[in-house]
């Protein structure tokens, strides 16, 4: 069996019964810098875990980043309507450019 020395990605699927409630995908950087979430989306229909998705995904990503020895957790290009949720979870604007913006927070050790 072959195992990679460096993890290639972070993936989470949250289910409520038979409903796929949310998906998140991220990539760890080389070295100790960060784990970046590139995609976090919830199901917009009737969602049994609505209101809990961001905290669950952020907690899972934070723990995974800590295991990998990363210093920060970043969210790339968050949806404007969700920025206030991320800010309540400890994220702050890290960089903002013409194409990409990042919100970041320190990883809990």
VOBA-1610 file (N, C-alpha, C; in pm, whole numbers, padded with zeros to 5 digits, always signed):
BEGIN
Unk+00084-00118+00000Unk+00000+00000+00000Unk+00089+00124+00000Unk+00051+00225-00077Unk+00130+00348-00091Unk+00061+00463-00016Unk+00137+00532+00069Unk+00085+00649+00139Unk+00169+00770+00103Unk+00104+00884+00092Unk+00173+01009+00060Unk+00242+01063+00185Unk+00355+01127+00165Unk+00425+01191+00277Unk+00356+01320+00317Unk+00293+01387+00221Unk+00226+01514+00247Unk+00079+01502+00203Unk-00013+01533+00295Unk-00155+01526+00256Unk-00184+01621+00141Unk-00269+01577+00049Unk-00300+01659-00067Unk-00420+01751-00047Unk-00515+01713+00041Unk-00634+01796+00054Unk-00710+01766+00184Unk-00805+01854+00210Unk-00897+01842+00322Unk-01036+01835+00262Unk-01113+01734+00297Unk-01248+01719+00243Unk-01343+01682+00355Unk-01460+01746+00358Unk-01564+01715+00457Unk-01699+01713+00387Unk-01779+01612+00418Unk-01918+01605+00374Unk-02002+01588+00500Unk-02102+01674+00518Unk-02191+01666+00634Unk-02329+01619+00588Unk-02376+01515+00651Unk-02504+01456+00616Unk-02602+01472+00731Unk-02726+01496+00701Unk-02837+01493+00796Unk-02936+01392+00744Unk-02932+01269+00797Unk-03015+01161+00741Unk-02967+01131+00600Unk-03056+01137+00504Unk-03018+01110+00365Unk-02990+01237+00286Unk-02982+01353+00356Unk-02958+01481+00289Unk-02811+01520+00302Unk-02747+01545+00188Unk-02611+01600+00190Unk-02625+01747+00224Unk-02589+01784+00346Unk-02612+01919+00397Unk-02502+02018+00363Unk-02378+01970+00348Unk-02267+02061+00320Unk-02145+01985+00269Unk-02063+02057+00193Unk-01934+02008+00146Unk-01830+02115+00169Unk-01708+02072+00201Unk-01597+02165+00214Unk-01472+02098+00159Unk-01390+02177+00090Unk-01265+02127+00033Unk-01156+02230+00059Unk-01040+02182+00100Unk-00927+02272+00124Unk-00795+02206+00089Unk-00690+02287+00093Unk-00556+02237+00063Unk-00457+02287+00168Unk-00372+02197+00217Unk-00265+02242+00307Unk-00149+02299+00224Unk-00087+02403+00277Unk+00030+02459+00210Unk+00150+02368+00236Unk+00254+02386+00157Unk+00380+02320+00187Unk+00437+02390+00309Unk+00507+02321+00392Unk+00563+02384+00510Unk+00458+02402+00618Unk+00481+02497+00707Unk+00396+02513+00826Unk+00297+02629+00817Unk+00281+02690+00702Unk+00201+02812+00693Unk+00053+02792+00721Unk-00022+02724+00634Unk-00167+02724+00650Unk-00237+02606+00586Unk-00364+02596+00621Unk-00461+02511+00553Unk-00565+02609+00501Unk-00589+02607+00370Unk-00684+02700+00310Unk-00809+02627+00264Unk-00924+02676+00309Unk-01052+02625+00260Unk-01085+02699+00131Unk-01097+02624+00023Unk-01127+02683-00108Unk-01276+02680-00138Unk-01347+02592-00070Unk-01490+02573-00102Unk-01561+02527+00025Unk-01666+02597+00061Unk-01753+02555+00172Unk-01894+02596+00131Unk-01977+02498+00106Unk-02112+02526+00055Unk-02213+02440+00129Unk-02329+02500+00159Unk-02436+02424+00223Unk-02552+02408+00129Unk-02632+02306+00155Unk-02754+02280+00079Unk-02856+02386+00118Unk-02914+02454+00018Unk-03004+02566+00045Unk-03148+02524+00070Unk-03180+02398+00048Unk-03315+02351+00077Unk-03332+02328+00226Unk-03430+02249+00263Unk-03451+02216+00404Unk-03327+02143+00454Unk-03261+02205+00550Unk-03131+02155+00595Unk-03138+02132+00747Unk-03134+02006+00791Unk-03150+01976+00933Unk-03038+02029+01023Unk-02924+02066+00964Unk-02815+02119+01047Unk-02780+02264+01012Unk-02875+02333+00951Unk-02854+02474+00920Unk-02820+02552+01046Unk-02721+02639+01037Unk-02676+02716+01152Unk-02559+02652+01225Unk-02531+02526+01195Unk-02421+02453+01261Unk-02309+02418+01165Unk-02330+02439+01037Unk-02236+02392+00935Unk-02100+02460+00947Unk-02096+02593+00945Unk-01967+02662+00952Unk-01890+02625+01079Unk-01952+02627+01197Unk-01876+02588+01317Unk-01821+02444+01311Unk-01899+02351+01256Unk-01852+02212+01246Unk-01734+02202+01150Unk-01747+02262+01031Unk-01640+02254+00932Unk-01515+02325+00981Unk-01531+02443+01040Unk-01415+02519+01089Unk-01345+02442+01200Unk-01421+02380+01289Unk-01360+02300+01396Unk-01282+02182+01339Unk-01340+02112+01242Unk-01271+01999+01179Unk-01145+02045+01108Unk-01154+02155+01033Unk-01038+02208+00960Unk-00930+02256+01056Unk-00971+02320+01165Unk-00876+02369+01265Unk-00801+02252+01328Unk-00871+02146+01362Unk-00807+02029+01421Unk-00713+01960+01322Unk-00755+01950+01197Unk-00671+01890+01094Unk-00545+01974+01073Unk-00562+02106+01069Unk-00447+02197+01052Unk-00350+02182+01170Unk-00403+02167+01290Unk-00317+02148+01409Unk-00239+02017+01398Unk-00304+01911+01354Unk-00237+01782+01336Unk-00123+01795+01236Unk-00145+01874+01130Unk-00042+01893+01027Unk+00065+01994+01068Unk+00045+02061+01182Unk+00143+02160+01228Unk+00133+02295+01159Unk+00015+02328+01107Unk-00004+02457+01039Unk-00027+02568+01141Unk+00012+02690+01104Unk-00004+02806+01193Unk-00139+02874+01177Unk-00196+02871+01056Unk-00321+02943+01035Unk-00418+02864+00948Unk-00544+02901+00962Unk-00651+02846+00881Unk-00706+02963+00800Unk-00717+02944+00669Unk-00763+03051+00581Unk-00886+03008+00504Unk-00967+03106+00468Unk-01082+03085+00380Unk-01059+03174+00259Unk-01058+03113+00142Unk-01034+03186+00018Unk-01168+03230-00042Unk-01177+03357-00073Unk-01294+03417-00139Unk-01427+03378-00073Unk-01444+03408+00056Unk-01571+03373+00119Unk-01687+03452+00059Unk-01804+03392+00059Unk-01924+03459+00011Unk-01951+03578+00105Unk-01978+03695+00048Unk-01997+03816+00130Unk-02100+03797+00241Unk-02208+03728+00213Unk-02311+03708+00312Unk-02269+03621+00429Unk-02159+03547+00413Unk-02112+03458+00520Unk-01995+03517+00598Unk-01940+03629+00556Unk-01822+03687+00621Unk-01848+03713+00769Unk-01966+03765+00804Unk-01995+03793+00945Unk-01994+03665+01029Unk-02035+03553+00971Unk-02030+03425+01043Unk-01886+03385+01069Unk-01801+03398+00966Unk-01660+03365+00983Unk-01593+03456+01085Unk-01631+03583+01085Unk-01574+03677+01182Unk-01612+03638+01325Unk-01734+03590+01345Unk-01773+03546+01480Unk-01697+03420+01521Unk-01642+03347+01423Unk-01563+03227+01451Unk-01413+03259+01462Unk-01378+03388+01461Unk-01240+03429+01484Unk-01160+03469+01362Unk-01219+03470+01245Unk-01148+03506+01123Unk-01142+03657+01106Unk-01031+03703+01047Unk-01014+03844+01012Unk-00961+03851+00869Unk-00990+03963+00803Unk-00940+03982+00667Unk-00788+03979+00669Unk-00729+03889+00591Unk-00583+03876+00586Unk-00528+03948+00464Unk-00586+03922+00347Unk-00546+03990+00224Unk-00668+04008+00136Unk-00666+04115+00062Unk-00774+04142-00031Unk-00713+04197-00159Unk-00740+04129-00268Unk-00685+04173-00396Unk-00795+04186-00499Unk-00755+04209-00621Unk-00850+04225-00729Unk-00924+04094-00757Unk-00857+03981-00741Unk-00916+03852-00774Unk-00951+03771-00650Unk-00861+03767-00551Unk-00882+03681-00435Unk-00875+03760-00305Unk-00957+03717-00209Unk-00946+03769-00074Unk-00938+03649+00020Unk-00868+03667+00130Unk-00851+03561+00228Unk-00886+03613+00366Unk-00958+03532+00441Unk-00982+03555+00582Unk-00903+03448+00655Unk-00841+03484+00768Unk-00755+03391+00838Unk-00771+03399+00988Unk-00733+03293+01056Unk-00726+03289+01201Unk-00615+03193+01240Unk-00563+03212+01359Unk-00459+03122+01411Unk-00521+02987+01443Unk-00443+02882+01420Unk-00486+02747+01452Unk-00468+02724+01602Unk-00570+02664+01664Unk-00560+02628+01806Unk-00459+02515+01820Unk-00373+02527+01915Unk-00271+02421+01939Unk-00310+02336+02056
//
